[in-house]
C-alpha cells in the first residue's frame, strides 16, 4: 500500500516555480517510481498576488510561514528562501524540531548551521536533505553518501561555481575584460545582479565546507582560505595560455598529516588536464579515493532545471521511506580535525610583477627569491609599449607557500615595483 505525503513548498522564485510545475506535471510518474503518493498541500512565498504561470488554490496558501511548522498534516518542508539567517533559518530549525522532513537548496545555511541541524534531524528521526545546495545538477552529495560509500576519500576538489567558471572561460575565449564578461553573464542570467559571493569565492567556500564533512566524516570546519577572481585580467589569461595553462577558480579539501586543509583560489591548470576543458556554467567534482582512484562527476551547476533535478532526488529519497543521517553517519561518530594552513603547503606558482624597466631590476628580483628559499623555474619578460615599464612573469619550482608569500611581501616594498605583485598557484594534478 502506498504511503501518502503532504508537502509544504516555501519560496516561489525561479527555482520554486520551476519545481512546482515539475512536480505537478510528473506527479504520477514520481509516485509510481517511489511507491508513494504526494501532494503539494501548502505554499508560501513573499507575495501572493505576483503573476505566475500556474494557479495556487486558496486552501494551499499560507501567509505566515511560522504556521507551517505547527501544522500536523505536513510531512515534508521544502525551503527555497535562501540565506543563512532570517526566515530560512527559523523555518528549517523549527520544521526539524517539529519532526518534519526538510529539503533545501540553501548552501549558506547548511555550511553555517549544518552540525546543529543534523543533531536535531537525527534526534527526531527525520531527513535533512541538501543535494541541491552543492553543484546543482551534479549528484555529488548522494554519490559520496551512497555510491562511493566503499571508498576512503583523501581529497576532493574541482569547479564548484558556474558563474566564475563562465567568466574565466569567456574571458579566455572572447578576449573580453573582466567587467564586460560579468555584464554579459548578468544579461544571460548566469550571474546575479550582485554576483559578489560567486566572484569573491564565498559561494565555493560554503560548498567546500559541506563536502569536507561528507568526505571525511567530520564536523563543519569554518577555517578556510578564500581568494576570488576579481583581480584576474586579460594579461593573466594571455600569459597562462602562452605557458600552457588555463585559469580556473577551484575549491579544494584534503587531509594531510591528520590535518584538514580547505582552500578556494584561482588556479593555473594544464591545458591538457580534464578540468581545463570544463567551460561555461558547468561544474566538475574530482574525488581521489581508495579503491576507486580518481572519480569525476560533471554537470550543470546552477539554474532552475539542474536545481530541480537535485531537489526531486531528495524528495524521492524521503518518499521511499529512507531515513538517513544528514552527514552520512551518526553525529557521535563524526570527527574534529585540526586545521591546516595554506602557508604550510607546497606549490609551483605563477607570479606577475609589473616593474620599472631599468638596469638591475631582474637581478634584484632573482636574489630576493633565492634569499627567501624560492627556486625559479622559468622567467618571461615583456616590455610594455611605452618601454619604461615591463611585466616579469616568474614560474617557481614547488615551494612552501609561506616562503612565496614572504618573497612577495619583500618585493612589494621595492621602489621599482609599480603595483602589488600577483600570485596564482599551479595545480599539477
N, C-alpha and C positions, 0 to 999 in steps of 0.2 A: 504493500500500500504506500502510495506517495505521501510524503510529509508536506505540509503547507508552510510557507514562509512569507511574512509580511515585511516589506522593505520601506524604509524612510529615506528619501533622497534629499540631501541638503546642499544647495548650491546649484544654480541653473545658468552658469556661464556657458562658454562654448563646449566645454567638456561635459558638463552636467546635462545640457540639452541633447548633445550627441548620444550620450549614454542612455537617456530616457527613450529616445526614438529607437535605438538599437534593441533595448530590452523589450519594447512593445512589439517591434516587428519580428523578433526572434523568440518570443515567449514560449511557443510550443516546442520549438527545436531545443531550446535550452532546458526546458522542463523534462523532455524525454532523455536528453543527454545525461542529466544529473539525477534522474529518477525522483524529482521533487517539483512541486508546484510553487510558484511565487507570484506575488503581485506588488506593484508599487502602491502601497496603501496611503502613504503620506509624502507630501512635497513641501519644502520650504526654501525660500530664496529672499534676496533683498527686496525685490519688487514683484508684487502680484500682478500688476497691470502692464508690465513690459510685454511688448509684442513678441510672440513666439510662434514657431511653426507647428505647434501642437496644442491641444486643449487640455487644460487641467480641470478636473472635476471639483466641484465646490467642496465635497467631502474630503478631498485629498489635501487641500491647502491648510497649512498651519502657519499662523502669523508669527508666533513666538517659538523659536527653536528650543527654548528651555522646556517646552511642553512635550517635546518628542521623547526625551529620555525617561519620562514617567509613564508613558502610555504602555499598558500591559500587552497590547496586541502588536507591538513592533518587535521583530526578531533581529533584523539587520539594519544598521545605520550606515549610510554611505555619505562620508564627509568630503565635500568638494568646495569648501570655502577658501581654504589656504591660509598660510601664516602660522607661525609658532605660538602666537598668543591670541588673546581675544576670544571671539565666538567659537572658532575651530577648536581651541584648546579645551574650553569648557564643555563643548559638545562631546568630544571624544572621551575625555576623562569621565564625565557623568554617564555616558552611554555604557561604558565598560563596567562602571560601578553598579549600574542597574541591570547588569547581565545581558546586555545587547552585544551581538557581534558587530564589529566595526570594520569597514573597508574604507581606505583613504588613499589619496594620491599626494599627501602632504609631507614632503621630504623634510621641510623645516621643522615640523612638529615631531616627527619620528627621530630625527637626528639630535633634537634637544631633549625630548621627554620620553624617548623610547624605552628606557630602562624602567621608569615609573609605570608607564602604560602597560608594559609587558608583565609586571608583577600583578597588576590589577586583573588583567585578562586571564593570567594563569590561575589566580586565586578563585576567580568566578567561572572558570571553565568555559570561556568564550574566546572567539578568534579575534585577533587584531591583524588584519591583512593589509599589506602596503606595497604590493608588487609594482603598482603604478607610480610609486614615489621615486624609483630609481630606473632611469633609462627607458621610460615609456614602454614601447612595444618589445623591448629586449627582455625575455623572461629570465632575468638573472637571479632574482630572489628565489623563485621556485626551483631553479636549476641548482643553486647552492644547497637549499634545504632538502631537496629530494633527489634530483638527477645525479648530483655529484657527491651524494652522501658517503660513498665509499672512499672518497679522496681526502687526503690531508693537504690542505691548501697552504702554501707558504708565501704566495704573492698574488695580488690581484691589481690590475691596472688597466688603463685604457682611456678612450674618449667618452666622457660621460655627459657632455653638454652639446646639443645640436647647434645652438646659436653661435657659440665661439668657434665651433668647427666650420660652420658655414662662412663666418667672417674670414678666418685664416685661409681656407681653401679658395674663397672668391678673390681675396687679395692676390693670391698666387696666380690664379687662372686669368683674371680680368685686369690685373695690374692697377687696381683701384686703391685709393687711400683708405686708411682705417675708418675715418668718418664717413666717407662715401659708401663704404661697404655696410656700415652699421645702418645708415639711412635706407639702403636697398633692402637689407634684412627686415627692417620695420615695414616697408612697403609690401613685401611678400608675406608678412605675417610670421616670419621666422624669429623675430625679436619683439619683446615687449616695448611699449612706449618708453619705459625706463629699464634698459637691459643691464643695469648695474651688477646684479648678482651673477649674471651669466658672464659678463666681461671681467669682473673682479676675481672670479674663481670661487665665490662663495657657494654657488649652486653645486659645483663639483665637490666642494669640501663636505657639504651635507651628505652627498651620496657616498663619498669615500668612508665617512664615519659609520654609515649604516652597513656598507659592505664589509668593513672590518669586523663588526660584531658577528656577522653571519659566517665569514670565512674562518675566523679564529676562535669562535665560541666565547667571545669576550663581551664585557660591558662597553658601553659607549666611552670613547676616549676623545675629549674635546681638544686635545693638543694636536694641532695640525699646521703645517707650514703652507701658506697660501699666497700665490702670486697670480695676477691676471694677465690679460693680453693687451691692455691699453697702451703699453709702451712699444709694442711691435709696430714697425713701419715698413714701407716698401723696400728700403735698403736692406733690412734684415732678411726679408723674403728673398730678394735677389741674391744676397750673399749665401744664404742657405742653399739655394738652388745650384749656385756655382760649385759649392763644396760637396754636393751630392746628397743634400738633406731637404726635408720638408719640416715646417714648424707646426706643431700640434699642441693644444692645451691638454695635458694629461693629468689624471689623478692616479696616485699610487698608494698602496697599503701593503706592508710586508713585515714579517717577523724576522729579525736578525739578532742573534745572541740573546734571545728571550726578551727583546725589546720591540715595541710596536712603532714603526715609522710610517707616518701618514703625511703625504705631501701633494700639493697641486701647483703646477707651474708650466709655463710654455717650454716645450722641449723640442730639440732637434732629433728627428728620426731619419734613418737611412731611407732614401727614395725606394730602395729595393725591398723594404720591410712591408709586411702586410698592413700595418697601421697607417703607413704613409698613403695608402690607396683609399682610405676611408674618408670620403669627402662630403661636402654639403651638410645636411642636418642629421646625417647618420651618426649613431653611437656604436662603439665596439668595446666589448669587455674581454680581456685576456686573463685567463686563470692559469697559474702554474701550480700543479699539484701532483701528488703521487697516489695511485699509479698512473693516472691519465696523461701526465706530462702537460703540454700546453693546449689549452682548450679556448676556442674563440667563439663568441656569440655576437652577432651584429644585427642591427635593425634600426628602425625609426625611433628616435629618442624622445620625440615630443609630438604634440598635436592631438586633436580630438580622437582620431581613429586609432592611433597607436596606444593612447592612454586608455581608451575604452577596451581595447583588447586585453590590457593588463587588469583592468577593473573587473571585467567579466570573468577572467580566470580566477580572481579572488572570490567573487560572488559564488562561482561554481564550486569552489572548494568547500565553502560553507554549506551550500545546498546538498552536497554529498554527505554531510554529517561528519566531516573531518575536523575534529577539534585538535589543534596543534599549537605548540609553543610558538609565540611570535618570533623569537630568535632561534628557532630550531631545537634548542634544548632548554631544560628547566633552568630557572634563574639561579638556583642554588648550585648549579654545575658550571655556570659561566665564570670566566677568568678576568682578572685585572692584570694587564700588562704594564710594565714601566714604559715610559715614553722615551723613544729615541729622538735625537735632534738631527736635523738635516746637516748641520755643520760637521757631524761625525761620519757622514757618508762620503764616498769617493765617486767623482765624476770626471769624464772628459768634458771640457766646456768650450763654448764659443764666447769670446769676449770682443766687444767692439769699442774701440777708443777713437774719439774724434779729437784730433790734436793739431796744434800749430806745426806747420811743415817747416821744420828748421833742423839744422845740424845737431846731432847728439841725442835727439828725442828717442829714436828706436833703441839705441844703445842703453839709455837710461831705463827704458821700459823693460828690456830683457834682463837687466841687472836686478830690477825690482822683483820680477817674477822669481829669479834664482834665489834671492835673499829670503823669499817667503816660501821656499820649498815647492814651487810650482814649476813643473817641466813643460817647456813649449814644444809642441809637435809641428806646428805649421804657422807661418805668418804671411798675410796678404796686405799690401799697402796700396791704397788707391787715392791719388791726389784729387781734390775737388776742382771744379772748373776755375776758380779764382787762383788756384795753385798756392795760396797762402796756408791753406788747411788741408788735412788729409784724414782718411779713415784707415785705421790699422785694425785688421781682423786677426785675432790670435786663437788658434785651436790648441788646447792644452792636452797633455797626456793625462791619464786618470790621476787625480789629485784630491786630497781631502778638501771638502767644501769650506771648512774653516780657513784653510790657507789661501784658497781662492778669494774668499770674502776679504781677508786681511790684505791681500795684494791690491784689490780694487779700492779699498779704503785709503791705502797709501797713495795709489795713483790719482785718486780724486783730488788730492791736495796739491798735486803738481801744477805749476803755473802754465805748462804747455797743454794741459787738458782743457778742452773747450766746454764739454758738458759731461754730465755724470756717466761713467763707464757702464756699458750694458753687458749683462751676463745671461746666457741661455745654456742650460745644461743639455748634455747629449745622452740619448738613450741608445745604447749599442745592442740591446737585447733583441 
